[in-house]
Amino acid sequence: MKKINKSTFDDLPDEIVLQILSKLSDLKTLCICELVSKRVYRTVLQVEAISFMSVTYPLVHPLDMSLIISFAFTLTESFKSVMLSLKKFTRVKSVRIQLASSYNNPLLFKWTIKFGNNLDSLLFLSPNSIYHNHVLYDKQNSHEEEDVDMKVKTMFLLLMDANISHGMLLCCIEHIPLLENISITDSSKRRMISYSGKKITEIRNSLNPPYETIEHMLLTHKHVLRNVGHCYVPLLKLPFSGFIMKEVTLSLWEREDLPDLNSLLKTGVLDDDFEDEEDGAYNEAMKEMLKELRRQMEMHIHVVLITARFEEKQPEEKTNTDCLVKEREKVHLGIKVGANITVTGVPGQEGAEGNVAEKKK
């Protein structure tokens, strides 16, 4: 009787088992795999790419501080648990964090942050509508009101989310020594945050002194961002992607002591790391709107300078006018005096009635 060759999971080489486990990537799933056997436990800890989901703030309006504090505690405890689990995976080079979306509104928008040891910039872009090409735009073109109130509420939430995201990024960079790239997204794909390679090394070297605890890293905000500029255009045609956006709003927030060399307003440099065509269009739109914001601010500065120069000239012109009036008054006075007294006989001067000075009778 012929034997049937039955291959089992145990017969697979470690390299193949690692390739299979690496396809999973989800931290919770990998932690469950640890329980299968000692061999799988040893192998699963060698995966190089891990993803996990974390909670974030909900969109709360009006502001409810008790709810915000409650979620801050939940977020901190959840993230601490994740970091403790990650410490076992000593070969991790890539981390992807997905935050549960807290933006339960129909608003179209994307946002991103730039940071080093400190949170440097927050960039927010929101169109009312987006079209993939001119044909779709012509078919669906209609007037839409800009939802200013909803955009303001969303910006308020983004400022909190930006600080939390920054803390998470710093925490991963500090505690995962082999980390080469990291990204943060949310379920609605409205975040665009990604760093890799040299930038991660620079940030790791700038973490001096290191944060004492994960809570300190997540909840300590060293710098408050201020609004640098706000820009609006009714229609934005993107030359590279061909997308068309209507009623587009851009808002830029940066820390006050940020050097011009690192300001998005001056550099306009954004990471070109995007997942699909629409993400690429939003990235292009941010760059185009930054150019427009810079142009508008330069125009505003130019107008201010011209106004200041005009105001500086006003007193000078007023002084010159006053002097001219006084000179005319003197001439007028001299003519009136000359009607009664005529001075002649002075060398080089002509007399009116001969070479004698006399009073007219």
DAQUI-V511410 format. One record per run of one state. SS is the DSSP state (H for helix, E for strand, L for the rest). FROM is the first residue (numbers start at 1). TO is the last residue. If there is no record, write none. Layout:
# DAQUI-V511410
ss=SS from=FROM to=TO
ss=SS from=FROM to=TO
This chain:
# DAQUI-V511410
ss=L from=1 to=8
ss=H from=9 to=11
ss=L from=12 to=13
ss=H from=14 to=22
ss=L from=23 to=25
ss=E from=26 to=26
ss=H from=27 to=33
ss=L from=34 to=37
ss=H from=38 to=44
ss=L from=45 to=48
ss=E from=49 to=54
ss=L from=55 to=64
ss=H from=65 to=86
ss=L from=87 to=93
ss=E from=94 to=99
ss=L from=100 to=109
ss=E from=110 to=115
ss=L from=116 to=118
ss=E from=119 to=126
ss=L from=127 to=128
ss=E from=129 to=131
ss=L from=132 to=133
ss=H from=134 to=140
ss=L from=141 to=147
ss=H from=148 to=175
ss=L from=176 to=180
ss=E from=181 to=186
ss=L from=187 to=190
ss=E from=191 to=191
ss=L from=192 to=192
ss=E from=193 to=196
ss=L from=197 to=197
ss=H from=198 to=206
ss=L from=207 to=213
ss=H from=214 to=219
ss=L from=220 to=224
ss=E from=225 to=237
ss=L from=238 to=243
ss=E from=244 to=255
ss=L from=256 to=259
ss=H from=260 to=262
ss=L from=263 to=263
ss=H from=264 to=267
ss=L from=268 to=276
ss=H from=277 to=338
ss=L from=339 to=340
ss=E from=341 to=342
ss=L from=343 to=357
ss=E from=358 to=359
ss=L from=360 to=361
